[in-house]
Amino acid sequence: MRRRHNTGDSRRYYDWMDRAEEDMETVELLRREDRCYFSCAFHCQQAIEKALKAYILVKTGNLVDGHNLSWLCKQAVKHDEEFTQWLDESAALNHCYIETRYPTDVPYEMGRGQVRRFAAMAREMFTFICEQVEEELDASEQPSAGPEAAGE
C-alpha cells in the first residue's frame, strides 16, 4: 500500500493540537447532551489522531500520514516508551473511525455507557499527550549543556 504525501496539511504542531482540542470540546458537548453517540465516538478518535500527529511532529519535524491510532501510538512509543500504556486505548478508539460513520450489514451498536468510556479514555489520553508536547517544547527551549552552561 502506498501512502499519499500530505502536501496540504499543516506542518505546525499547534494547528493539530488546536483541532484536537476542538474535537475534545465537541466530545464534551455531545456527551453532555446525551445524543449523537456515533458522532461523539468519532470525535474521540479524531482528537487522539490529531494529538498524536502533533506529538510526532514536535519530536521529528515530520507530519505522519494515517488514521490508525495503534500505528500512531507505536510511532510515539519510538520517542517515549510511556506511550506504551496507551496501546490498548488506541486499539479501542480505532473502532470509532470507520464503524461510527458508515452503516453496516451487522449493526454496530453504540450506547451511552460505551460513549462515556470512549470519552473518558480520549480525555485521559489527550491530557497525557498535551503534557508530553509541553515537556518536549520546554526541553527544546532549554540551553544546551555546552561549555558556556558549565561555566567553562
ZAROVEX-7371 format. One record per atom (N, C-alpha, C): residue number from 1; residue in three letters; atom name; x, y, z. Coordinates in Angstrom, 1 decimal. Last residue first. Layout:
{rec NUM; ALA; CA; {X; Y; Z}}
...
// end
This chain:
{rec 152; GLU; N; {32.5; 27.1; 31.9}}
{rec 152; GLU; CA; {33.9; 26.9; 31.5}}
{rec 152; GLU; C; {34.3; 27.9; 30.5}}
{rec 151; GLY; N; {30.0; 26.9; 32.8}}
{rec 151; GLY; CA; {30.8; 28.0; 33.3}}
{rec 151; GLY; C; {32.2; 27.8; 32.9}}
{rec 150; ALA; N; {28.2; 25.2; 31.6}}
{rec 150; ALA; CA; {29.0; 24.7; 32.7}}
{rec 150; ALA; C; {29.9; 25.7; 33.3}}
{rec 149; ALA; N; {27.3; 26.7; 29.5}}
{rec 149; ALA; CA; {26.4; 26.4; 30.6}}
{rec 149; ALA; C; {27.1; 25.8; 31.8}}
{rec 148; GLU; N; {29.6; 26.8; 27.8}}
{rec 148; GLU; CA; {29.1; 28.0; 28.4}}
{rec 148; GLU; C; {28.2; 27.7; 29.6}}
{rec 147; PRO; N; {29.9; 24.1; 27.0}}
{rec 147; PRO; CA; {30.9; 24.7; 27.9}}
{rec 147; PRO; C; {30.4; 26.0; 28.6}}
{rec 146; GLY; N; {26.4; 22.9; 27.1}}
{rec 146; GLY; CA; {27.8; 23.1; 26.5}}
{rec 146; GLY; C; {28.7; 23.7; 27.5}}
{rec 145; ALA; N; {23.8; 21.9; 27.3}}
{rec 145; ALA; CA; {24.8; 21.8; 28.4}}
{rec 145; ALA; C; {26.2; 21.9; 27.8}}
{rec 144; SER; N; {21.5; 24.3; 25.8}}
{rec 144; SER; CA; {22.3; 23.1; 25.8}}
{rec 144; SER; C; {23.3; 23.1; 26.9}}
{rec 143; PRO; N; {18.7; 25.8; 27.3}}
{rec 143; PRO; CA; {20.0; 25.9; 26.7}}
{rec 143; PRO; C; {20.7; 24.6; 26.8}}
{rec 142; GLN; N; {15.4; 24.8; 26.5}}
{rec 142; GLN; CA; {16.4; 24.8; 27.5}}
{rec 142; GLN; C; {17.8; 25.0; 26.8}}
{rec 141; GLU; N; {13.5; 24.3; 24.6}}
{rec 141; GLU; CA; {13.8; 25.7; 24.9}}
{rec 141; GLU; C; {15.0; 25.9; 25.9}}
{rec 140; SER; N; {13.1; 21.7; 24.6}}
{rec 140; SER; CA; {13.8; 22.2; 23.4}}
{rec 140; SER; C; {14.1; 23.7; 23.6}}
{rec 139; ALA; N; {11.7; 21.3; 26.9}}
{rec 139; ALA; CA; {13.1; 20.8; 26.8}}
{rec 139; ALA; C; {13.8; 21.4; 25.7}}
{rec 138; ASP; N; {9.2; 22.5; 26.3}}
{rec 138; ASP; CA; {10.1; 23.1; 27.4}}
{rec 138; ASP; C; {11.5; 22.6; 27.2}}
{rec 137; LEU; N; {8.4; 20.7; 24.3}}
{rec 137; LEU; CA; {8.7; 22.1; 23.9}}
{rec 137; LEU; C; {9.5; 22.8; 25.0}}
{rec 136; GLU; N; {8.2; 18.4; 25.8}}
{rec 136; GLU; CA; {9.1; 18.4; 24.7}}
{rec 136; GLU; C; {9.4; 19.9; 24.3}}
{rec 135; GLU; N; {6.2; 19.2; 27.6}}
{rec 135; GLU; CA; {7.5; 18.8; 28.1}}
{rec 135; GLU; C; {8.5; 18.9; 27.0}}
{rec 134; GLU; N; {4.0; 19.6; 25.8}}
{rec 134; GLU; CA; {4.6; 20.7; 26.6}}
{rec 134; GLU; C; {6.0; 20.4; 27.1}}
{rec 133; VAL; N; {3.7; 16.9; 24.9}}
{rec 133; VAL; CA; {4.1; 18.0; 23.9}}
{rec 133; VAL; C; {4.7; 19.2; 24.7}}
{rec 132; GLN; N; {3.0; 15.7; 27.3}}
{rec 132; GLN; CA; {4.2; 15.3; 26.6}}
{rec 132; GLN; C; {4.7; 16.3; 25.6}}
{rec 131; GLU; N; {0.5; 17.0; 27.8}}
{rec 131; GLU; CA; {1.7; 17.1; 28.8}}
{rec 131; GLU; C; {3.0; 16.7; 28.1}}
{rec 130; CYS; N; {-0.9; 16.1; 25.6}}
{rec 130; CYS; CA; {-0.7; 17.5; 25.8}}
{rec 130; CYS; C; {0.5; 17.8; 26.8}}
{rec 129; ILE; N; {-1.0; 13.4; 26.2}}
{rec 129; ILE; CA; {-0.3; 13.8; 25.0}}
{rec 129; ILE; C; {0.0; 15.3; 25.1}}
{rec 128; PHE; N; {-2.6; 13.4; 28.6}}
{rec 128; PHE; CA; {-1.2; 12.9; 28.6}}
{rec 128; PHE; C; {-0.4; 13.4; 27.4}}
{rec 127; THR; N; {-5.0; 14.4; 27.6}}
{rec 127; THR; CA; {-4.3; 15.1; 28.6}}
{rec 127; THR; C; {-2.8; 14.7; 28.7}}
{rec 126; PHE; N; {-5.7; 12.3; 25.8}}
{rec 126; PHE; CA; {-5.4; 13.7; 25.3}}
{rec 126; PHE; C; {-4.6; 14.5; 26.3}}
{rec 125; MET; N; {-6.1; 10.2; 27.6}}
{rec 125; MET; CA; {-5.1; 10.1; 26.6}}
{rec 125; MET; C; {-4.7; 11.5; 26.1}}
{rec 124; GLU; N; {-8.4; 11.3; 29.0}}
{rec 124; GLU; CA; {-7.1; 10.9; 29.7}}
{rec 124; GLU; C; {-5.9; 10.8; 28.7}}
{rec 123; ARG; N; {-10.2; 11.6; 26.8}}
{rec 123; ARG; CA; {-9.8; 12.8; 27.7}}
{rec 123; ARG; C; {-8.5; 12.5; 28.4}}
{rec 122; ALA; N; {-10.5; 9.0; 25.8}}
{rec 122; ALA; CA; {-9.9; 10.0; 25.0}}
{rec 122; ALA; C; {-9.4; 11.2; 25.8}}
{rec 121; MET; N; {-11.7; 7.8; 28.1}}
{rec 121; MET; CA; {-10.4; 7.3; 27.5}}
{rec 121; MET; C; {-9.7; 8.3; 26.7}}
{rec 120; ALA; N; {-14.0; 9.2; 28.2}}
{rec 120; ALA; CA; {-13.1; 9.3; 29.4}}
{rec 120; ALA; C; {-11.7; 8.8; 28.9}}
{rec 119; ALA; N; {-15.2; 8.5; 25.7}}
{rec 119; ALA; CA; {-14.9; 10.0; 26.1}}
{rec 119; ALA; C; {-13.9; 10.1; 27.2}}
{rec 118; PHE; N; {-15.5; 5.8; 26.0}}
{rec 118; PHE; CA; {-14.6; 6.3; 24.9}}
{rec 118; PHE; C; {-14.2; 7.8; 25.3}}
{rec 117; ARG; N; {-17.3; 5.8; 28.2}}
{rec 117; ARG; CA; {-16.0; 5.1; 28.3}}
{rec 117; ARG; C; {-15.0; 5.7; 27.2}}
{rec 116; ARG; N; {-19.5; 7.1; 27.0}}
{rec 116; ARG; CA; {-18.8; 7.7; 28.2}}
{rec 116; ARG; C; {-17.5; 7.1; 28.4}}
{rec 115; VAL; N; {-20.1; 5.2; 25.0}}
{rec 115; VAL; CA; {-19.6; 6.6; 24.6}}
{rec 115; VAL; C; {-18.9; 7.2; 25.8}}
{rec 114; GLN; N; {-20.9; 3.1; 26.6}}
{rec 114; GLN; CA; {-19.8; 2.9; 25.7}}
{rec 114; GLN; C; {-19.2; 4.3; 25.3}}
{rec 113; GLY; N; {-23.2; 4.2; 27.8}}
{rec 113; GLY; CA; {-22.1; 3.7; 28.6}}
{rec 113; GLY; C; {-20.8; 3.6; 27.8}}
{rec 112; ARG; N; {-24.9; 4.7; 25.6}}
{rec 112; ARG; CA; {-24.5; 5.8; 26.5}}
{rec 112; ARG; C; {-23.2; 5.4; 27.2}}
{rec 111; GLY; N; {-23.9; 2.7; 22.7}}
{rec 111; GLY; CA; {-24.8; 3.1; 23.8}}
{rec 111; GLY; C; {-24.2; 4.2; 24.6}}
{rec 110; MET; N; {-24.0; 1.4; 19.6}}
{rec 110; MET; CA; {-23.3; 2.4; 20.4}}
{rec 110; MET; C; {-24.2; 3.0; 21.5}}
{rec 109; GLU; N; {-23.6; -1.3; 17.4}}
{rec 109; GLU; CA; {-24.3; -0.7; 18.5}}
{rec 109; GLU; C; {-23.4; 0.3; 19.3}}
{rec 108; TYR; N; {-23.7; -1.9; 14.2}}
{rec 108; TYR; CA; {-22.7; -1.6; 15.2}}
{rec 108; TYR; C; {-23.5; -0.8; 16.2}}
{rec 107; PRO; N; {-25.4; -4.4; 12.4}}
{rec 107; PRO; CA; {-25.4; -3.1; 13.0}}
{rec 107; PRO; C; {-24.4; -3.0; 14.1}}
{rec 106; VAL; N; {-24.2; -5.8; 9.6}}
{rec 106; VAL; CA; {-24.4; -6.2; 11.0}}
{rec 106; VAL; C; {-24.3; -4.9; 11.8}}
{rec 105; ASP; N; {-23.9; -4.1; 7.4}}
{rec 105; ASP; CA; {-25.0; -5.1; 7.4}}
{rec 105; ASP; C; {-25.3; -5.6; 8.8}}
{rec 104; THR; N; {-23.5; -0.6; 8.5}}
{rec 104; THR; CA; {-23.0; -1.9; 8.1}}
{rec 104; THR; C; {-24.2; -2.9; 8.1}}
{rec 103; PRO; N; {-23.0; 2.9; 7.8}}
{rec 103; PRO; CA; {-23.8; 1.8; 8.3}}
{rec 103; PRO; C; {-23.3; 0.4; 7.7}}
{rec 102; TYR; N; {-20.2; 4.8; 9.0}}
{rec 102; TYR; CA; {-20.9; 4.2; 7.9}}
{rec 102; TYR; C; {-21.8; 3.0; 8.4}}
{rec 101; ARG; N; {-19.1; 5.9; 11.3}}
{rec 101; ARG; CA; {-19.5; 6.8; 10.2}}
{rec 101; ARG; C; {-20.3; 6.1; 9.1}}
{rec 100; THR; N; {-18.2; 4.1; 13.1}}
{rec 100; THR; CA; {-19.2; 5.1; 13.6}}
{rec 100; THR; C; {-19.7; 6.0; 12.5}}
{rec 99; GLU; N; {-16.3; 2.5; 11.8}}
{rec 99; GLU; CA; {-17.6; 1.9; 12.3}}
{rec 99; GLU; C; {-18.6; 3.0; 12.7}}
{rec 98; ILE; N; {-14.1; 4.2; 11.4}}
{rec 98; ILE; CA; {-14.9; 3.8; 10.3}}
{rec 98; ILE; C; {-16.3; 3.4; 10.8}}
{rec 97; TYR; N; {-13.4; 5.1; 14.2}}
{rec 97; TYR; CA; {-13.1; 5.8; 13.0}}
{rec 97; TYR; C; {-14.0; 5.5; 11.8}}
{rec 96; CYS; N; {-13.7; 3.6; 16.4}}
{rec 96; CYS; CA; {-14.6; 4.8; 16.3}}
{rec 96; CYS; C; {-14.3; 5.6; 15.0}}
{rec 95; HIS; N; {-11.9; 1.7; 16.6}}
{rec 95; HIS; CA; {-13.2; 1.3; 16.2}}
{rec 95; HIS; C; {-14.1; 2.5; 16.0}}
{rec 94; ASN; N; {-9.7; 3.0; 17.8}}
{rec 94; ASN; CA; {-9.7; 2.8; 16.4}}
{rec 94; ASN; C; {-11.1; 2.4; 15.8}}
{rec 93; LEU; N; {-10.1; 2.8; 20.5}}
{rec 93; LEU; CA; {-10.6; 4.0; 19.8}}
{rec 93; LEU; C; {-10.6; 3.9; 18.3}}
{rec 92; ALA; N; {-8.8; 0.4; 21.0}}
{rec 92; ALA; CA; {-10.3; 0.5; 21.3}}
{rec 92; ALA; C; {-10.8; 1.7; 20.5}}
{rec 91; ALA; N; {-6.2; 1.0; 20.4}}
{rec 91; ALA; CA; {-6.9; -0.1; 19.7}}
{rec 91; ALA; C; {-8.4; 0.1; 19.8}}
{rec 90; SER; N; {-5.7; 3.0; 22.3}}
{rec 90; SER; CA; {-5.6; 3.3; 20.9}}
{rec 90; SER; C; {-6.4; 2.3; 20.0}}
{rec 89; GLU; N; {-5.9; 1.5; 24.6}}
{rec 89; GLU; CA; {-6.9; 2.6; 24.4}}
{rec 89; GLU; C; {-6.9; 2.9; 22.9}}
{rec 88; ASP; N; {-3.6; -0.1; 24.3}}
{rec 88; ASP; CA; {-5.0; -0.7; 24.4}}
{rec 88; ASP; C; {-6.0; 0.3; 24.1}}
{rec 87; LEU; N; {-1.5; 1.8; 24.3}}
{rec 87; LEU; CA; {-1.8; 1.0; 23.2}}
{rec 87; LEU; C; {-3.1; 0.3; 23.2}}
{rec 86; TRP; N; {-0.8; 3.4; 26.4}}
{rec 86; TRP; CA; {-2.0; 3.8; 25.7}}
{rec 86; TRP; C; {-2.3; 2.9; 24.5}}
{rec 85; GLN; N; {1.6; 2.6; 27.5}}
{rec 85; GLN; CA; {0.4; 2.5; 28.3}}
{rec 85; GLN; C; {-0.9; 2.8; 27.6}}
{rec 84; THR; N; {3.5; 3.5; 25.6}}
{rec 84; THR; CA; {3.1; 2.1; 25.6}}
{rec 84; THR; C; {1.8; 1.9; 26.4}}
{rec 83; PHE; N; {4.3; 6.0; 26.1}}
{rec 83; PHE; CA; {3.1; 5.9; 25.3}}
{rec 83; PHE; C; {2.6; 4.4; 25.2}}
{rec 82; GLU; N; {6.7; 5.8; 27.5}}
{rec 82; GLU; CA; {5.4; 6.0; 28.3}}
{rec 82; GLU; C; {4.2; 5.8; 27.4}}
{rec 81; GLU; N; {8.7; 5.8; 25.6}}
{rec 81; GLU; CA; {8.1; 4.5; 26.0}}
{rec 81; GLU; C; {6.9; 4.6; 26.8}}
{rec 80; ASP; N; {9.1; 7.9; 23.1}}
{rec 80; ASP; CA; {8.8; 7.9; 24.5}}
{rec 80; ASP; C; {8.1; 6.7; 24.9}}
{rec 79; HIS; N; {9.7; 7.3; 20.5}}
{rec 79; HIS; CA; {10.3; 8.5; 21.1}}
{rec 79; HIS; C; {10.1; 8.6; 22.6}}
{rec 78; LYS; N; {8.3; 5.1; 19.9}}
{rec 78; LYS; CA; {9.7; 5.1; 19.5}}
{rec 78; LYS; C; {10.4; 6.3; 20.1}}
{rec 77; VAL; N; {5.7; 5.8; 20.7}}
{rec 77; VAL; CA; {6.5; 4.9; 21.6}}
{rec 77; VAL; C; {8.0; 4.9; 21.2}}
{rec 76; ALA; N; {4.8; 7.0; 18.4}}
{rec 76; ALA; CA; {5.1; 7.8; 19.6}}
{rec 76; ALA; C; {6.0; 7.1; 20.6}}
{rec 75; GLN; N; {4.3; 4.8; 16.8}}
{rec 75; GLN; CA; {5.3; 5.7; 16.4}}
{rec 75; GLN; C; {5.7; 6.6; 17.5}}
{rec 74; LYS; N; {2.3; 3.6; 18.3}}
{rec 74; LYS; CA; {3.6; 2.9; 18.2}}
{rec 74; LYS; C; {4.7; 3.8; 17.7}}
{rec 73; CYS; N; {0.3; 5.5; 17.8}}
{rec 73; CYS; CA; {0.8; 5.4; 19.2}}
{rec 73; CYS; C; {2.1; 4.6; 19.2}}
{rec 72; LEU; N; {-0.1; 5.0; 15.1}}
{rec 72; LEU; CA; {0.4; 6.3; 15.5}}
{rec 72; LEU; C; {1.0; 6.2; 16.9}}
{rec 71; TRP; N; {-1.1; 2.4; 15.2}}
{rec 71; TRP; CA; {0.1; 2.6; 14.5}}
{rec 71; TRP; C; {0.7; 4.0; 14.9}}
{rec 70; SER; N; {-3.4; 2.8; 16.7}}
{rec 70; SER; CA; {-2.4; 1.9; 17.2}}
{rec 70; SER; C; {-1.1; 2.2; 16.5}}
{rec 69; LEU; N; {-4.8; 4.6; 15.0}}
{rec 69; LEU; CA; {-4.3; 5.1; 16.3}}
{rec 69; LEU; C; {-3.3; 4.1; 16.9}}
{rec 68; ASN; N; {-4.7; 5.2; 11.7}}
{rec 68; ASN; CA; {-4.7; 4.1; 12.7}}
{rec 68; ASN; C; {-4.1; 4.5; 14.0}}
{rec 67; HIS; N; {-4.5; 7.1; 9.9}}
{rec 67; HIS; CA; {-5.6; 7.3; 10.8}}
{rec 67; HIS; C; {-5.6; 6.2; 11.9}}
{rec 66; GLY; N; {-1.9; 8.8; 8.1}}
{rec 66; GLY; CA; {-2.6; 7.7; 8.6}}
{rec 66; GLY; C; {-3.6; 8.0; 9.7}}
{rec 65; ASP; N; {1.4; 10.3; 8.1}}
{rec 65; ASP; CA; {0.1; 10.1; 7.4}}
{rec 65; ASP; C; {-0.5; 8.9; 8.1}}
{rec 64; VAL; N; {3.2; 12.7; 9.9}}
{rec 64; VAL; CA; {3.0; 11.4; 9.5}}
{rec 64; VAL; C; {1.6; 11.3; 8.9}}
{rec 63; LEU; N; {5.4; 15.3; 9.5}}
{rec 63; LEU; CA; {4.0; 15.0; 9.6}}
{rec 63; LEU; C; {3.8; 13.6; 9.1}}
{rec 62; ASN; N; {8.4; 15.9; 11.3}}
{rec 62; ASN; CA; {7.7; 15.3; 10.1}}
{rec 62; ASN; C; {6.3; 15.0; 10.5}}
{rec 61; GLY; N; {9.7; 16.6; 13.5}}
{rec 61; GLY; CA; {9.6; 17.6; 12.4}}
{rec 61; GLY; C; {8.9; 17.1; 11.2}}
{rec 60; THR; N; {9.8; 14.9; 15.7}}
{rec 60; THR; CA; {10.5; 14.6; 14.5}}
{rec 60; THR; C; {10.6; 15.7; 13.4}}
{rec 59; LYS; N; {8.3; 16.0; 17.9}}
{rec 59; LYS; CA; {9.5; 15.1; 18.1}}
{rec 59; LYS; C; {10.4; 15.0; 16.8}}
{rec 58; VAL; N; {6.2; 17.4; 16.7}}
{rec 58; VAL; CA; {7.1; 18.1; 17.6}}
{rec 58; VAL; C; {8.4; 17.3; 17.7}}
{rec 57; LEU; N; {5.0; 15.2; 15.3}}
{rec 57; LEU; CA; {5.6; 16.4; 14.5}}
{rec 57; LEU; C; {6.5; 17.2; 15.4}}
{rec 56; ILE; N; {4.2; 13.6; 17.4}}
{rec 56; ILE; CA; {5.2; 13.1; 16.5}}
{rec 56; ILE; C; {5.8; 14.2; 15.6}}
{rec 55; TYR; N; {2.2; 15.4; 18.4}}
{rec 55; TYR; CA; {3.4; 15.0; 19.2}}
{rec 55; TYR; C; {4.5; 14.5; 18.3}}
{rec 54; ALA; N; {0.4; 15.6; 16.2}}
{rec 54; ALA; CA; {1.1; 16.8; 16.8}}
{rec 54; ALA; C; {2.4; 16.4; 17.5}}
{rec 53; LYS; N; {-0.5; 13.0; 16.1}}
{rec 53; LYS; CA; {0.3; 13.6; 15.0}}
{rec 53; LYS; C; {1.0; 14.8; 15.4}}
{rec 52; LEU; N; {-1.8; 12.9; 18.5}}
{rec 52; LEU; CA; {-0.6; 12.0; 18.3}}
{rec 52; LEU; C; {0.2; 12.5; 17.1}}
{rec 51; ALA; N; {-3.9; 14.7; 18.0}}
{rec 51; ALA; CA; {-2.9; 15.0; 19.1}}
{rec 51; ALA; C; {-1.6; 14.1; 18.9}}
{rec 50; LYS; N; {-5.2; 13.5; 15.9}}
{rec 50; LYS; CA; {-4.6; 14.8; 15.7}}
{rec 50; LYS; C; {-3.5; 15.1; 16.8}}
{rec 49; GLU; N; {-6.1; 11.1; 17.2}}
{rec 49; GLU; CA; {-5.3; 11.0; 16.0}}
{rec 49; GLU; C; {-4.5; 12.3; 15.8}}
{rec 48; ILE; N; {-7.6; 12.1; 19.3}}
{rec 48; ILE; CA; {-6.4; 11.4; 19.6}}
{rec 48; ILE; C; {-5.5; 11.3; 18.4}}
{rec 47; ALA; N; {-9.7; 13.3; 17.9}}
{rec 47; ALA; CA; {-8.9; 14.1; 18.8}}
{rec 47; ALA; C; {-7.6; 13.4; 19.1}}
{rec 46; GLN; N; {-10.8; 11.2; 16.5}}
{rec 46; GLN; CA; {-10.2; 12.3; 15.8}}
{rec 46; GLN; C; {-9.3; 13.1; 16.7}}
{rec 45; GLN; N; {-12.0; 9.6; 18.5}}
{rec 45; GLN; CA; {-10.9; 9.1; 17.7}}
{rec 45; GLN; C; {-10.1; 10.2; 17.0}}
{rec 44; CYS; N; {-13.9; 11.4; 19.4}}
{rec 44; CYS; CA; {-12.9; 10.8; 20.4}}
{rec 44; CYS; C; {-11.7; 10.3; 19.6}}
{rec 43; HIS; N; {-15.5; 11.7; 17.2}}
{rec 43; HIS; CA; {-14.6; 12.9; 17.6}}
{rec 43; HIS; C; {-13.6; 12.4; 18.7}}
{rec 42; PHE; N; {-16.7; 9.2; 17.2}}
{rec 42; PHE; CA; {-15.9; 9.6; 16.1}}
{rec 42; PHE; C; {-14.9; 10.7; 16.5}}
{rec 41; ALA; N; {-18.3; 9.4; 19.5}}
{rec 41; ALA; CA; {-17.2; 8.5; 19.4}}
{rec 41; ALA; C; {-16.2; 8.8; 18.3}}
{rec 40; CYS; N; {-20.1; 11.4; 18.6}}
{rec 40; CYS; CA; {-19.3; 11.7; 19.8}}
{rec 40; CYS; C; {-18.1; 10.7; 19.8}}
{rec 39; SER; N; {-21.3; 10.1; 16.5}}
{rec 39; SER; CA; {-20.5; 11.3; 16.2}}
{rec 39; SER; C; {-19.6; 11.6; 17.4}}
{rec 38; PHE; N; {-22.7; 8.1; 17.9}}
{rec 38; PHE; CA; {-21.7; 7.8; 16.8}}
{rec 38; PHE; C; {-20.8; 9.0; 16.6}}
{rec 37; TYR; N; {-24.4; 9.6; 19.6}}
{rec 37; TYR; CA; {-23.4; 8.7; 20.1}}
{rec 37; TYR; C; {-22.3; 8.4; 19.1}}
{rec 36; CYS; N; {-26.3; 11.8; 19.8}}
{rec 36; CYS; CA; {-25.3; 11.6; 18.7}}
{rec 36; CYS; C; {-24.1; 10.8; 19.1}}
{rec 35; ARG; N; {-26.5; 12.6; 23.3}}
{rec 35; ARG; CA; {-27.0; 12.4; 22.0}}
{rec 35; ARG; C; {-25.9; 12.2; 21.0}}
{rec 34; ASP; N; {-26.1; 14.0; 25.7}}
{rec 34; ASP; CA; {-26.5; 12.6; 25.7}}
{rec 34; ASP; C; {-27.2; 12.3; 24.4}}
{rec 33; GLU; N; {-25.0; 16.4; 26.2}}
{rec 33; GLU; CA; {-26.3; 16.5; 25.6}}
{rec 33; GLU; C; {-26.9; 15.0; 25.5}}
{rec 32; ARG; N; {-22.5; 15.6; 27.0}}
{rec 32; ARG; CA; {-23.4; 16.3; 28.0}}
{rec 32; ARG; C; {-24.8; 16.3; 27.5}}
{rec 31; ARG; N; {-21.5; 14.6; 24.6}}
{rec 31; ARG; CA; {-21.7; 13.7; 25.8}}
{rec 31; ARG; C; {-22.7; 14.3; 26.8}}
{rec 30; LEU; N; {-21.4; 16.8; 23.0}}
{rec 30; LEU; CA; {-22.3; 15.7; 22.6}}
{rec 30; LEU; C; {-22.5; 14.8; 23.8}}
{rec 29; LEU; N; {-19.5; 18.3; 24.5}}
{rec 29; LEU; CA; {-20.8; 18.9; 24.2}}
{rec 29; LEU; C; {-21.8; 17.8; 23.9}}
{rec 28; GLU; N; {-17.2; 16.6; 24.5}}
{rec 28; GLU; CA; {-17.9; 17.0; 25.8}}
{rec 28; GLU; C; {-19.3; 17.6; 25.5}}
{rec 27; VAL; N; {-16.7; 16.4; 21.8}}
{rec 27; VAL; CA; {-17.0; 15.2; 22.5}}
{rec 27; VAL; C; {-17.7; 15.6; 23.8}}
{rec 26; THR; N; {-16.0; 19.1; 21.3}}
{rec 26; THR; CA; {-17.2; 18.5; 20.6}}
{rec 26; THR; C; {-17.6; 17.2; 21.4}}
{rec 25; GLU; N; {-13.7; 19.2; 22.7}}
{rec 25; GLU; CA; {-14.8; 20.1; 23.1}}
{rec 25; GLU; C; {-16.1; 19.6; 22.5}}
{rec 24; MET; N; {-12.1; 17.5; 21.2}}
{rec 24; MET; CA; {-12.4; 17.1; 22.6}}
{rec 24; MET; C; {-13.6; 18.0; 23.1}}
{rec 23; ASP; N; {-12.0; 19.0; 18.8}}
{rec 23; ASP; CA; {-12.6; 17.7; 18.8}}
{rec 23; ASP; C; {-13.0; 17.2; 20.2}}
{rec 22; GLU; N; {-10.5; 21.1; 19.8}}
{rec 22; GLU; CA; {-11.8; 21.3; 19.3}}
{rec 22; GLU; C; {-12.6; 20.0; 19.2}}
{rec 21; GLU; N; {-8.1; 19.8; 20.3}}
{rec 21; GLU; CA; {-8.8; 20.4; 21.4}}
{rec 21; GLU; C; {-10.3; 20.7; 21.0}}
{rec 20; ALA; N; {-7.4; 19.2; 17.6}}
{rec 20; ALA; CA; {-7.6; 18.1; 18.6}}
{rec 20; ALA; C; {-8.4; 18.6; 19.8}}
{rec 19; ARG; N; {-7.0; 21.7; 16.6}}
{rec 19; ARG; CA; {-8.1; 20.9; 16.1}}
{rec 19; ARG; C; {-8.4; 19.7; 17.0}}
{rec 18; ASP; N; {-4.7; 22.4; 18.2}}
{rec 18; ASP; CA; {-5.9; 23.2; 18.2}}
{rec 18; ASP; C; {-7.1; 22.4; 17.7}}
{rec 17; MET; N; {-2.9; 20.5; 17.4}}
{rec 17; MET; CA; {-3.4; 20.5; 18.8}}
{rec 17; MET; C; {-4.6; 21.3; 18.9}}
{rec 16; TRP; N; {-2.5; 21.2; 14.7}}
{rec 16; TRP; CA; {-3.0; 19.9; 15.0}}
{rec 16; TRP; C; {-3.6; 19.9; 16.5}}
{rec 15; ASP; N; {-1.4; 23.8; 15.1}}
{rec 15; ASP; CA; {-2.6; 23.6; 14.4}}
{rec 15; ASP; C; {-3.3; 22.3; 14.7}}
{rec 14; TYR; N; {0.9; 23.1; 16.5}}
{rec 14; TYR; CA; {-0.1; 23.8; 17.3}}
{rec 14; TYR; C; {-1.4; 23.8; 16.5}}
{rec 13; TYR; N; {2.7; 22.0; 14.6}}
{rec 13; TYR; CA; {2.1; 21.1; 15.6}}
{rec 13; TYR; C; {0.9; 21.8; 16.3}}
{rec 12; ARG; N; {2.5; 22.6; 11.3}}
{rec 12; ARG; CA; {2.6; 23.3; 12.6}}
{rec 12; ARG; C; {1.9; 22.5; 13.6}}
{rec 11; ARG; N; {2.0; 21.7; 8.8}}
{rec 11; ARG; CA; {3.2; 21.1; 9.5}}
{rec 11; ARG; C; {3.5; 21.9; 10.8}}
{rec 10; SER; N; {-1.2; 21.0; 7.4}}
{rec 10; SER; CA; {-0.3; 21.9; 8.2}}
{rec 10; SER; C; {0.9; 21.1; 8.8}}
{rec 9; ASP; N; {-1.6; 19.5; 4.2}}
{rec 9; ASP; CA; {-1.8; 19.5; 5.7}}
{rec 9; ASP; C; {-0.7; 20.4; 6.4}}
{rec 8; GLY; N; {-0.9; 19.4; 1.6}}
{rec 8; GLY; CA; {-1.7; 20.5; 2.0}}
{rec 8; GLY; C; {-1.9; 20.6; 3.5}}
{rec 7; THR; N; {0.6; 17.1; 1.2}}
{rec 7; THR; CA; {1.1; 18.3; 0.7}}
{rec 7; THR; C; {0.3; 19.5; 1.2}}
{rec 6; ASN; N; {1.3; 14.3; 2.3}}
{rec 6; ASN; CA; {0.5; 15.4; 2.9}}
{rec 6; ASN; C; {1.0; 16.7; 2.4}}
{rec 5; HIS; N; {1.2; 11.7; 0.0}}
{rec 5; HIS; CA; {2.0; 12.7; 0.7}}
{rec 5; HIS; C; {1.1; 13.8; 1.1}}
{rec 4; ARG; N; {-0.1; 8.4; 0.6}}
{rec 4; ARG; CA; {-0.1; 9.7; -0.1}}
{rec 4; ARG; C; {0.8; 10.6; 0.7}}
{rec 3; ARG; N; {1.5; 5.2; 0.5}}
{rec 3; ARG; CA; {0.9; 6.3; 1.3}}
{rec 3; ARG; C; {1.0; 7.6; 0.5}}
{rec 2; ARG; N; {0.6; 2.1; -0.9}}
{rec 2; ARG; CA; {1.4; 3.3; -1.0}}
{rec 2; ARG; C; {0.7; 4.5; -0.2}}
{rec 1; MET; N; {0.8; -1.2; 0.0}}
{rec 1; MET; CA; {0.0; 0.0; 0.0}}
{rec 1; MET; C; {0.9; 1.2; 0.0}}
// end
